[in-house]
Amino acid sequence: VIDMNDAMHRAVALKAERLRRTRASYEAAPVFVRDTLATDRDENYVELRKKPLAARLTFANKLLDDAKALVREEAHEDALEAYTDALAAFCHFERPSGTESTETLTYVDYLEDDERQSEGVEMVKRIMLNASACLMNIDLRKHAKAVEWATTRALRADAACAAAYYRRGRARTMMTEEGTVEQALDDFKRAVDLDPGEKRYVRALAEHSREVMKTTEVQRAVFGKMFSGASAIYADDKATTVAKSTVDEEVERVLLDESLLVKAQEMGFNVDADDFRRELASRVRDEVHDSRRERAKELGLNLDDDDVKRAIEYFERSRRGGDSDASSRTFARFVARALIVLVVARVVYVVHKIATSPIDSLDVRGVMD
């Protein structure tokens, strides 16, 4: 039996989701692309889109020539209008047939046309690249997202376009979203790989690499405040770690420690950011490993020794009750050999003491203003 009320509710929900997605796609597009909506019912464009590719290319090439002249005159806004008109011969937003509503909009993308031809794809790439350059000339910081959008479309048309990678990298250096710094670096690297003789690309990669290094150093210095000095919020003078915890357990404990995260937030960290959590986890691992290394050094052990590593792994797994596989048998053979040599036997004993003794922990304390 079909529940009509449930079916209607589902239909309404699906329609709302479709409206949200199509509207979001429209809002995310640059203005020069959104403006193609004005051509969806234009008779001239409707007829043009039915014509052979050669006619559409001739139409677009004329507009690109006009735009080039406008750019030379620094009339960049007018040039963008020409790029809109040229793009509309291949890609455009359109309303559903028979309605004037703009709630549901579809992006008709030549790059996804089953009958697309290489010359048409190349034209779309040219339009996107030229428009991105125009936007950069107007105000790169203001139009960073638009440049990223356009160059990403250009790369869909030609994944080996060095200029598109370079311009997208430039745009991403202006963006504040998480991960864009690393993405920009990747774009510059790709541009240089594709065209190593282009000095602009090489210079951009070198400059951005230095900026990334500086930023990383600053971030690590700030993170250092969490682990040392009077302002440390994760310090080793008060043991709070659960006894016998492993490195991964300690990392998990810290990442779930609400009081520590509150203190970190007060220091200006975005505690929800993936970068913060990765760096914090890395620092905790370093602290735990350093603590173990110091203790081992006092006992004359080398934690880089393979046998010692296996011993630590064995005792930790035994403590968790999960050591019944080949690793256990391997270590058993190691212990048998150790029984013959008194010194090695002592190593096993000491490693056992290290692995099962509490890890020096770092406590949450007040943050110095």
URVEN-V174691 format. One record per pair of residues at least 24 apart in sequence whose C-alpha atoms are under 10 Angstrom apart, sorted by the first residue. I is the first residue (numbers start at 1). J is the second residue. D is the distance in Angstrom with one decimal. If there is no record, write none. Layout:
i=(I:I)
j=(J:J)
d=(D:D)
//
This chain:
i=(15:16:18:18:18:19:19:19:19:20:20:21:21:22:22:22:22:22:22:23:23:23:23:23:24:25:25:25:25:26:26:26:26:26:26:26:28:28:28:29:29:29:29:29:30:30:30:30:30:30:30:30:30:30:31:31:31:31:31:32:32:32:32:32:32:32:32:32:32:32:32:32:32:33:33:33:33:33:33:33:33:33:33:33:33:33:33:33:34:34:34:34:34:35:35:35:35:35:35:36:36:36:36:36:36:36:36:36:36:36:36:36:37:37:37:37:37:37:37:37:37:37:37:38:38:38:38:38:38:39:39:39:39:39:39:39:40:40:40:40:40:40:40:40:41:41:41:44:45:45:45:45:46:46:47:48:48:48:49:49:49:49:50:51:53:53:53:53:53:53:54:54:55:56:56:56:56:56:56:57:57:57:57:57:57:57:58:59:59:59:60:60:60:60:60:60:60:60:60:60:61:61:61:61:62:63:63:64:64:64:64:67:67:67:68:68:71:71:71:71:74:74:74:75:75:76:76:76:76:76:76:76:77:77:77:79:79:79:79:80:80:80:80:80:80:81:82:82:83:83:83:83:83:83:84:84:84:86:86:86:87:87:87:87:87:87:88:89:89:90:90:90:90:90:91:110:111:111:111:111:112:112:118:120:121:121:121:121:122:122:122:123:123:124:124:124:124:125:125:125:125:125:125:125:125:125:125:125:126:126:127:127:128:128:128:128:128:128:129:129:129:129:129:129:129:130:132:132:132:132:133:133:133:136:136:136:140:140:140:140:140:140:141:141:141:141:141:141:142:142:142:143:143:143:144:144:144:144:144:144:144:144:145:145:145:145:146:147:147:148:148:160:160:160:160:160:161:161:161:161:162:162:162:162:162:162:162:162:162:162:162:162:163:163:163:163:163:163:163:163:163:164:164:164:165:165:165:165:165:165:166:166:166:166:166:166:166:166:167:167:169:169:169:169:170:170:170:173:173:178:178:178:179:179:179:181:181:181:181:181:182:182:182:184:184:185:185:185:219:219:219:220:220:220:222:222:222:223:223:223:223:223:223:223:224:225:225:225:225:226:226:226:226:226:226:226:226:226:226:227:227:227:227:227:227:228:229:230:230:230:230:231:231:231:231:231:231:232:232:232:232:232:232:232:232:232:233:233:233:233:233:233:233:233:233:233:233:233:233:234:234:234:234:234:234:234:234:234:234:234:235:235:235:235:235:235:235:236:236:236:236:236:236:236:236:237:237:237:237:238:238:238:238:238:238:239:239:239:239:239:239:240:240:240:240:240:240:240:241:241:241:241:241:241:242:242:242:242:243:243:243:243:243:243:244:244:244:244:244:244:244:244:245:245:245:245:245:245:245:246:246:246:246:246:246:246:246:246:246:247:247:247:247:247:247:247:247:248:248:248:248:250:250:250:250:250:250:251:251:251:251:251:251:251:251:252:252:254:254:254:254:254:254:255:255:255:257:259:259:260:260:260:260:261:263:263:263:263:264:266:266:267:267:267:284:284:287:287:287:287:288:288:288:288:289:291:291:291:292:292:292:292:293:295:296:296:296:296:296:299:299:299:299:300:300:301:301:301:302:303:307:307:307:307:307:307:308:308:308:308:308:308:309:310:310:310:311:311:311:311:311:311:311:311:312:312:312:312:312:312:312:312:313:313:313:314:314:315:315:315:315:315:315:315:316:316:316:319:319)
j=(104:104:103:104:105:102:103:104:105:103:104:104:105:102:103:104:105:106:107:102:103:104:105:106:105:93:105:106:107:93:102:103:104:105:106:107:145:146:149:107:145:146:149:150:131:132:135:143:145:146:147:148:149:150:80:81:84:143:146:77:80:81:82:83:84:85:87:88:128:131:135:146:150:80:81:83:84:85:87:88:91:92:93:107:128:131:146:150:84:92:93:94:107:81:84:85:88:92:93:81:83:84:85:86:87:88:89:91:92:93:94:107:84:88:91:92:93:94:95:102:105:106:107:85:88:92:93:94:95:84:85:88:89:92:93:94:88:92:93:94:95:96:97:108:94:95:97:89:85:88:89:90:88:89:89:88:89:90:88:89:90:91:89:89:89:90:116:117:119:120:119:120:89:86:88:89:90:120:123:86:89:90:119:120:123:124:86:85:86:89:84:85:86:87:88:89:90:123:124:127:86:123:126:127:86:87:127:123:126:127:130:130:131:134:130:134:130:133:134:137:134:137:138:134:138:131:133:134:135:136:137:138:134:135:138:130:131:134:135:127:130:131:132:134:135:131:127:131:126:127:128:130:131:134:127:128:131:123:124:127:123:124:125:126:127:128:124:120:124:116:120:121:123:124:124:157:153:154:156:157:156:157:157:157:154:156:157:158:154:157:158:154:157:153:154:156:157:150:151:152:153:154:155:156:157:158:161:164:154:157:151:154:152:153:154:155:157:164:153:154:155:161:163:164:167:154:164:167:168:171:163:164:167:167:170:171:167:170:171:172:173:174:170:171:172:173:174:175:171:174:175:171:174:175:168:169:170:171:172:173:174:175:171:172:174:175:171:171:172:172:175:190:191:193:194:195:190:191:194:195:187:188:189:190:191:192:193:194:195:196:198:201:187:188:190:191:192:194:195:198:201:188:190:191:189:190:191:192:194:201:190:191:192:200:201:202:204:205:191:201:201:204:205:208:204:205:208:208:211:273:274:275:273:274:275:208:209:211:212:215:208:209:212:208:209:209:211:212:269:276:279:279:280:283:267:268:269:264:267:269:276:279:280:283:283:264:267:367:368:260:263:264:267:280:283:362:364:365:367:280:283:284:287:362:363:362:368:365:366:367:368:267:365:366:367:368:369:263:264:362:363:364:365:366:367:368:259:260:261:263:264:267:362:363:364:365:366:367:368:260:263:264:284:287:361:362:363:364:365:366:287:360:361:362:363:364:365:287:291:359:360:361:362:363:364:360:361:362:363:360:361:362:363:364:365:358:359:360:361:362:363:358:359:360:361:362:363:364:358:359:360:361:362:363:358:359:360:361:356:357:358:359:360:361:316:319:354:355:356:357:358:359:316:319:355:356:357:358:359:285:288:313:316:317:320:355:356:358:359:281:284:285:286:287:288:289:359:281:284:285:288:281:284:285:288:359:361:277:280:281:282:283:284:285:288:281:284:280:281:284:362:363:364:280:281:284:364:364:365:363:364:365:366:364:364:365:366:367:367:367:369:367:368:369:361:362:359:360:361:362:359:360:361:362:359:359:360:361:354:355:359:360:354:354:347:350:351:353:354:347:350:351:354:347:350:347:350:351:347:351:331:334:335:344:347:348:344:347:348:350:351:352:351:334:348:351:335:347:348:349:350:351:352:355:348:350:351:352:353:354:355:356:351:352:355:352:355:348:351:352:353:354:355:356:352:355:356:355:356)
d=(9.6:9.9:9.9:7.8:9.8:9.8:6.4:5.4:8.1:8.6:8.4:8.9:9.4:9.9:8.1:6.0:5.7:6.5:8.4:8.5:6.6:6.5:6.6:8.8:9.7:10.0:8.5:8.6:8.1:7.8:9.9:10.0:9.4:7.1:8.2:7.8:8.5:8.3:8.2:9.8:8.8:6.9:6.9:8.4:9.9:9.9:9.8:8.5:7.9:4.9:8.0:9.5:7.2:7.7:9.2:9.8:8.9:10.0:8.0:9.6:6.3:6.8:9.2:7.3:5.3:9.0:9.0:10.0:10.0:8.2:9.8:9.1:9.9:9.6:9.7:8.8:6.2:9.4:7.7:8.3:8.4:7.1:7.9:9.5:9.5:9.8:9.5:9.0:8.6:7.7:6.7:9.8:9.2:8.5:6.7:8.7:8.9:8.3:8.1:9.7:9.9:6.1:7.2:9.4:7.6:5.5:9.2:7.8:5.0:5.9:8.2:9.5:9.9:8.5:9.8:6.1:4.7:5.6:7.8:9.2:8.7:9.5:9.0:9.8:9.2:8.9:8.3:8.3:9.9:9.8:8.4:6.9:9.1:7.6:8.3:8.0:8.5:7.1:6.8:5.1:7.2:9.8:9.9:9.8:8.0:8.7:9.5:10.0:9.4:7.6:6.7:9.8:10.0:8.9:9.9:9.7:6.8:9.5:8.9:6.0:7.3:9.7:9.7:10.0:9.7:9.5:9.2:8.2:8.2:7.0:8.9:8.9:9.8:8.7:9.9:6.2:7.9:8.5:9.7:8.9:8.5:9.3:8.1:7.2:7.3:10.0:9.9:9.3:7.2:8.0:9.9:7.8:4.5:7.4:9.0:7.2:9.1:7.9:9.5:8.8:7.7:8.4:9.9:9.6:8.5:9.6:9.9:9.8:8.9:7.7:8.5:8.9:9.5:9.6:8.8:9.8:9.9:9.8:7.5:9.2:9.3:8.7:9.1:9.5:9.5:9.3:9.7:6.0:7.8:9.9:7.6:6.7:8.2:8.6:8.1:9.4:8.2:7.6:9.9:9.7:8.9:6.3:9.4:7.0:8.1:9.5:9.6:9.4:9.7:6.2:8.2:7.9:6.4:9.7:8.6:9.8:8.7:9.1:8.9:7.4:8.6:6.8:9.9:9.8:6.6:8.4:9.9:9.9:9.6:9.7:7.7:9.0:8.7:7.2:8.1:9.9:8.7:9.8:7.7:6.8:9.9:9.9:9.0:9.6:9.1:9.2:5.8:8.4:8.8:6.8:7.9:9.7:9.2:8.4:7.2:9.9:7.4:8.8:8.4:9.7:7.3:4.5:7.6:8.3:5.8:7.3:9.3:9.2:7.5:9.5:10.0:8.4:8.8:7.0:5.8:9.5:9.8:9.0:9.0:6.5:9.5:9.8:7.9:6.7:8.5:10.0:8.8:7.6:8.8:9.5:9.9:9.7:7.7:8.5:9.0:8.2:9.9:8.2:6.7:9.9:9.9:7.6:9.4:7.3:9.3:8.9:5.5:7.7:9.6:8.7:9.6:8.0:9.3:9.9:8.4:9.8:8.2:4.6:6.8:8.6:6.4:6.7:7.0:7.9:9.0:7.6:8.6:6.2:8.9:7.1:9.7:8.8:8.6:9.8:6.9:9.7:9.3:7.7:7.7:9.2:8.8:8.7:9.7:7.1:4.4:7.4:8.3:5.7:6.4:9.6:9.4:8.6:9.9:9.7:10.0:6.9:9.8:9.3:8.9:9.8:8.6:9.9:10.0:8.0:8.7:6.7:5.4:9.2:9.4:9.3:8.1:5.6:8.5:8.6:6.4:9.8:8.1:9.1:9.3:9.5:9.7:8.7:9.2:9.4:8.1:10.0:9.4:8.1:9.9:7.5:8.3:7.9:9.9:9.1:8.3:8.6:9.8:9.3:7.3:9.7:9.7:9.6:8.0:8.1:9.7:6.8:10.0:8.2:9.8:9.4:9.1:8.3:9.9:9.4:8.9:9.7:9.3:9.3:9.8:9.2:9.2:8.1:7.7:8.3:8.7:9.9:9.3:9.2:9.8:9.4:9.2:7.7:9.1:9.1:9.4:9.8:9.3:9.7:8.9:9.9:8.2:8.8:8.4:7.9:9.6:9.8:9.8:9.1:8.8:7.9:7.0:9.9:7.8:6.9:4.8:4.9:8.2:9.8:9.9:9.1:8.7:7.8:6.8:7.7:6.7:8.3:9.4:6.6:9.3:6.9:7.6:9.8:7.9:6.6:4.7:4.9:6.5:6.5:9.5:7.5:9.7:9.7:8.9:10.0:8.2:4.6:4.9:5.2:7.1:9.8:9.8:9.5:7.2:3.9:5.0:6.9:7.6:9.3:9.7:9.9:6.3:5.3:4.1:6.3:9.5:8.3:7.7:6.8:7.2:8.3:6.8:6.5:5.6:8.7:9.6:8.7:8.2:6.0:4.8:6.4:6.6:9.7:9.3:8.3:5.8:6.9:6.1:8.9:7.5:6.9:7.3:5.2:7.5:8.4:7.3:8.2:9.9:8.7:8.1:6.9:4.4:6.8:9.3:9.6:8.6:8.7:9.3:7.2:5.2:5.5:4.8:6.7:8.9:9.9:8.9:8.2:8.7:7.0:6.9:10.0:8.9:9.9:7.3:9.7:10.0:8.1:9.1:9.3:8.1:9.9:8.2:6.2:9.4:9.5:6.5:7.8:8.8:9.0:9.4:7.8:9.8:9.2:7.6:8.1:8.2:8.8:8.6:10.0:8.4:5.7:8.4:9.1:6.1:6.8:9.2:8.1:9.7:8.5:8.0:7.9:9.2:9.7:9.9:7.8:7.4:9.6:9.1:7.1:9.2:8.5:5.8:8.3:9.8:9.5:8.1:8.3:7.6:6.9:8.8:8.2:9.9:7.7:9.4:8.9:9.5:9.0:9.9:9.0:8.7:8.8:7.0:7.4:7.9:9.5:9.5:7.4:6.7:9.1:7.2:8.6:7.6:8.6:9.7:7.5:9.9:8.3:7.9:10.0:7.5:8.9:7.6:9.4:9.9:8.9:9.6:7.2:8.5:8.4:9.7:9.2:8.4:7.6:9.8:9.5:9.3:8.9:9.6:7.6:7.4:9.8:7.0:9.8:9.0:9.0:9.9:9.9:8.9:9.0:6.6:9.4:9.9:6.7:7.5:8.8:8.7:10.0:6.2:6.9:9.6:8.0:5.8:9.1:9.9:9.9:8.4:9.1:9.3:9.6:8.4:6.3:9.4:9.6:6.5:7.5:8.8:6.4:7.3:9.4:8.0)
//
